[in-house]
C-alpha cells in the first residue's frame, strides 16, 4: 500500500472483539481482502479502511473498504467463483482468481458468511461475518486434571499433564478429558 501511495485506516469500532474462528484461516481471509483492496485501488491517493462491528445474531462483521474503480453490478454475482477474474485477466493486474473463492470456503467452514457491495467510480466493500466469542481468560499453556470417578475397564486413576500452545488443541484435549 505504501509503495502505491494508498493509505490504510483501521476503525476501532468493536471494543476487544473476539470471534469463533481458526486464527490462521482468519488471517488468510483478511490478508486476501486487504491485498485485493490495495491491488484494485486507485494508485496515489487511494485508501483502504478496515472495520469490525457487531451485527445481529451475536456476530461480528469485519469489512475492508477501498476507493478503487468499483465492480459493475452485473458482475457482483461472479465474485466468489473460482478462476473468474471478472475480465481483469486482460489487464496488467496479476492473479489467479482463486483468492475470493478460497476466502468464501474458509469463512463458511468457520460458520460465517462473506459478501461484497460496490459502486462504480466509488469503490468496493468486502465483508465477512463470524460468530462472536467470549475471550478465554485462563492460561492454556498447562493444565493438569484428574478424573473425578474411577475409570472403568483396565484404566487407572492418574494425572494428565497437557502442554499446548494452540488454544483450539487445548480446548479439544480439555473436552475429551472432561
Secondary structure, 3 states (H helix, E strand, C coil): CCCCCCEEEEECCCCCCCECCCHHHHHHHHHHHHHHHHHCCCCCCCEEEEEEEEECCCEEEEEEEECCCCCCHHHHHHCCCCCCCCCHHHCCCCCCCCHHHHHHHHHHHCCCEEEEEEECCCEEEEEEEEEECCCCCCCCCEEEECCCCCCCCCCCCCCEEEECCCHHHHHHHHHHHC
